[in-house]
Amino acid sequence: MQVPAQVEYERAASVEHALALLARYGPEARVLAGGHSLIPMMKLRLAQPETLVDINGLTELCFLRVAGGELQIGALARHAQLLASAPAGEHFAILHDAEQVIADPVVRNWGTIGGSLCQADPSEDLSAAFAALKATMVIRGPDGARTVPAREFHTAPYETVVAPGELLTEIRIPIRPGGGSAYEKVGRRVGDWPVGAAGAALWLDGDTITDAGIGLTAVGARHFAAAEAEEFLRGAAGEENFARAGQIAAEHCRPVTDQRGPAAYKRHLAAELTIRALRRARDRAGGA
């Protein structure tokens, strides 16, 4: 039987208390949110924190609201909460698309948005969705709050810009007119990590694309985004441009061969899923 190493446990009563606990216990402390990633890693002794700071009681981080022209998502909002949110689906259908194919209902009912992002798995679905939407992360620490673009949040596999003693507290997505978004994923079985996945967000003026966001996961895309393909699409119109954008996205991926499939197949998926996501995003934005 796999059993975690001995660990100290503290339950935070507020964000300020959580930050104080992290400061007290230092860099060997880990934050416990949903725990669906951390606990299995502890059982395998891949993670051996000295202290767990449990933030599950921080209801102040469980919000999901529209305010100030943004969709604001608290880091402790559960996957099921995001999936059930009418404002999230209305403004950013990509989030519902992604949540429907993340794990299973048990995981979605307890796993948190912030926990998924901070785990920084290179195959994580929401990282690609937030990259496509050009979201902003809010991080709080001893010196106050700072904001980081979603595309600068992940620094390497399983690494983020959140420093020891800091907490991701919120994700913000600006709401802009003329937008549509979608997420496409291929996995080996329902709820599995993707073999490849793509998210797209388009903002249109008539048939002209005024701005584009493309997120990719599990295919070695830098910062989960396809910036070169986005740049190609700005000011463009027409189905033929989607095909070229998919090719550009695939050309800038660096997939690896693993148990989920060969690199060449993943590169093919990057192109094809990007095209599919762009088409659906265009249709949802009301484009021709």
C-alpha positions in Angstrom: 0.0 0.0 0.0 1.3 3.4 -0.9 1.4 5.8 2.1 2.6 9.4 2.1 5.5 10.4 4.3 4.7 12.1 7.6 3.6 15.7 7.2 2.5 18.5 9.4 -1.0 19.9 8.7 -2.5 23.4 9.1 -5.9 24.6 8.1 -6.1 28.2 7.0 -9.0 30.4 8.1 -8.4 33.2 5.6 -6.1 34.2 2.8 -4.1 36.3 5.2 -3.8 33.3 7.5 -2.8 31.1 4.7 0.0 33.5 3.7 1.1 33.7 7.3 1.3 29.9 7.5 3.3 29.7 4.3 5.7 32.3 5.6 6.1 30.4 8.9 6.8 27.0 7.4 8.9 28.2 4.4 9.5 26.7 1.0 8.9 23.1 2.1 5.2 23.8 2.7 2.6 23.0 0.1 -0.9 24.3 -0.4 -3.7 21.7 -0.3 -6.8 22.6 -2.4 -8.7 19.8 -4.2 -5.7 17.5 -3.7 -6.4 15.3 -6.8 -2.8 15.8 -8.0 -0.9 16.5 -4.8 -2.1 13.5 -2.7 -1.3 10.9 -5.4 2.2 12.4 -5.8 2.6 12.2 -2.0 1.6 8.6 -2.0 4.2 7.8 -4.6 6.8 9.9 -2.6 7.2 12.2 -5.7 6.2 15.1 -3.5 7.3 15.1 0.2 6.2 18.5 1.7 7.0 19.0 5.3 3.7 20.9 5.9 0.3 21.0 4.2 -1.6 24.3 4.4 -5.2 23.4 3.7 -7.1 26.3 2.0 -10.4 24.4 1.3 -12.2 26.5 3.9 -11.5 29.8 2.2 -14.9 30.5 0.8 -13.7 34.0 -0.2 -11.9 32.3 -3.1 -14.9 30.2 -4.3 -16.5 33.0 -6.3 -17.4 33.1 -10.0 -18.8 36.4 -11.1 -19.0 39.1 -13.8 -17.7 42.4 -12.6 -15.8 45.4 -14.1 -16.2 44.0 -17.6 -14.5 40.7 -16.7 -15.4 37.2 -15.8 -13.7 36.7 -12.5 -13.0 33.2 -11.2 -11.8 32.5 -7.7 -8.9 30.0 -7.4 -11.0 27.7 -5.2 -13.9 27.5 -7.6 -14.6 23.9 -8.4 -14.6 22.5 -11.9 -18.3 21.7 -11.5 -19.0 25.2 -10.5 -17.4 26.6 -13.6 -19.2 24.0 -15.8 -22.6 25.0 -14.3 -22.0 28.8 -14.6 -24.4 30.4 -17.0 -22.3 33.6 -17.3 -19.1 31.6 -18.1 -20.9 29.6 -20.8 -22.6 32.7 -22.2 -19.4 34.7 -22.6 -16.7 32.0 -23.0 -18.2 28.7 -24.3 -14.6 27.3 -24.5 -14.7 27.0 -20.7 -17.7 24.7 -20.8 -16.3 22.8 -23.7 -13.1 22.1 -21.7 -14.8 21.3 -18.4 -17.0 18.7 -20.0 -14.0 16.7 -21.0 -11.9 17.1 -17.8 -11.8 13.9 -15.7 -15.1 12.7 -14.2 -17.8 14.1 -12.0 -16.1 13.1 -8.8 -13.0 15.0 -9.8 -14.9 18.0 -11.1 -17.0 18.2 -7.9 -13.9 18.7 -5.7 -11.0 19.6 -7.9 -10.3 23.4 -8.1 -9.5 25.7 -11.0 -6.5 27.2 -9.2 -5.1 23.8 -8.2 -5.2 22.6 -11.8 -3.4 25.6 -13.0 -0.7 25.5 -10.3 -0.1 21.8 -10.9 1.2 23.0 -14.3 0.8 19.7 -16.0 1.9 20.1 -19.7 -1.3 18.3 -20.7 -3.7 20.4 -18.6 -6.9 21.5 -20.4 -7.7 24.8 -18.7 -4.2 26.1 -19.2 -4.8 26.0 -23.0 -8.3 27.5 -22.6 -7.1 30.4 -20.5 -4.2 31.0 -22.9 -6.6 31.2 -25.8 -8.7 33.7 -23.8 -5.7 35.8 -22.8 -6.6 35.6 -19.2 -4.8 37.3 -16.3 -3.8 35.5 -13.1 -3.9 37.3 -9.7 -1.3 36.2 -7.2 -1.1 37.4 -3.6 1.9 37.3 -1.4 3.4 39.1 1.6 3.8 42.3 -0.3 0.3 42.4 -1.8 -1.2 41.3 -5.1 0.3 41.2 -8.5 -1.1 40.2 -11.9 0.5 37.9 -14.5 -0.7 37.1 -18.0 -1.8 33.5 -18.4 0.9 33.0 -21.0 3.6 34.0 -18.5 2.2 31.9 -15.6 3.8 28.6 -16.5 7.6 28.6 -16.7 8.2 24.9 -17.3 6.5 21.6 -16.8 5.1 21.5 -13.3 6.5 25.0 -12.6 4.8 28.4 -12.3 5.7 32.0 -11.4 3.9 31.5 -8.0 6.7 31.8 -5.5 7.0 30.1 -2.1 4.8 32.1 0.2 2.4 33.2 -2.5 -1.1 32.1 -3.5 -2.9 32.2 -6.8 -6.2 33.8 -5.8 -8.1 34.7 -9.0 -8.4 34.4 -12.8 -9.7 37.3 -14.8 -10.9 37.3 -18.4 -11.9 40.5 -20.2 -15.3 40.4 -21.8 -15.2 41.9 -25.3 -18.0 42.2 -28.0 -18.0 40.1 -31.1 -16.3 37.1 -29.5 -16.7 33.3 -29.8 -14.6 30.4 -28.5 -14.4 26.7 -28.6 -12.3 23.7 -27.3 -11.5 20.5 -29.1 -9.8 17.5 -27.5 -8.7 14.0 -28.5 -8.0 11.5 -25.6 -7.5 7.8 -25.3 -10.7 7.5 -23.3 -13.4 9.8 -21.8 -12.0 12.1 -19.1 -8.3 11.2 -19.8 -5.5 13.6 -20.3 -5.5 14.7 -23.9 -3.3 13.2 -26.6 -3.7 16.7 -28.1 -6.2 19.5 -27.6 -6.7 23.0 -29.0 -8.8 26.0 -27.9 -9.6 29.0 -30.0 -11.1 32.4 -29.3 -12.0 34.8 -32.1 -13.3 38.4 -32.1 -14.9 39.5 -35.3 -16.0 42.7 -37.1 -18.3 41.3 -39.7 -16.2 38.6 -41.4 -12.9 40.1 -40.4 -10.9 38.7 -37.5 -9.9 41.6 -35.3 -8.1 39.4 -32.7 -7.5 35.7 -32.2 -6.3 33.5 -29.4 -5.2 29.9 -29.9 -4.3 27.6 -26.9 -2.7 24.2 -27.3 -2.0 21.5 -24.8 -0.1 18.2 -24.7 1.7 19.0 -27.9 4.7 21.0 -26.6 3.4 24.5 -27.5 5.3 27.3 -25.8 3.3 28.8 -23.0 0.3 26.7 -24.2 -0.2 29.2 -27.1 0.2 29.4 -30.8 1.2 33.1 -31.1 2.4 32.8 -34.7 -0.9 31.4 -35.9 -2.8 34.1 -34.0 -0.7 36.8 -35.7 -1.5 35.3 -39.1 -5.2 35.4 -38.5 -5.5 39.1 -37.4 -7.2 41.0 -40.2 -8.0 37.8 -42.1 -11.3 36.3 -43.2 -12.2 33.0 -44.9 -12.0 29.3 -44.3 -8.7 28.9 -46.1 -7.0 31.0 -43.5 -8.1 28.5 -40.7 -6.3 25.7 -42.6 -3.1 27.8 -42.8 -3.4 28.8 -39.1 -3.6 25.2 -38.2 -0.4 24.4 -40.1 1.4 27.3 -38.5 0.3 26.2 -35.0 1.6 22.6 -35.7 4.9 23.9 -37.1 5.7 25.7 -33.8 4.8 22.7 -31.6 7.4 20.4 -30.1 5.5 17.2 -29.2 7.2 14.2 -27.9 6.5 10.5 -28.4 5.1 8.8 -25.3 2.5 6.4 -24.2 -0.2 8.6 -25.6 1.1 8.5 -29.2 3.9 9.4 -31.6 5.1 12.9 -32.1 4.0 13.1 -35.7 0.4 12.1 -34.8 0.3 14.8 -32.1 1.6 17.4 -34.6 -1.2 16.3 -36.9 -3.7 16.7 -34.1 -2.4 20.2 -33.3 -3.2 21.3 -36.9 -6.6 19.6 -37.2 -7.9 20.5 -33.8 -6.9 24.1 -34.2 -8.9 24.2 -37.5 -12.0 22.6 -35.8 -11.8 25.0 -32.8 -11.5 28.0 -35.1 -14.5 27.0 -37.1 -16.7 26.5 -34.0 -15.4 29.8 -32.4 -16.2 31.6 -35.7 -19.7 30.2 -35.7 -20.3 31.1 -32.1 -19.2 34.6 -32.8 -21.8 34.9 -35.5 -19.4 35.0 -38.4 -20.3 33.7 -41.9 
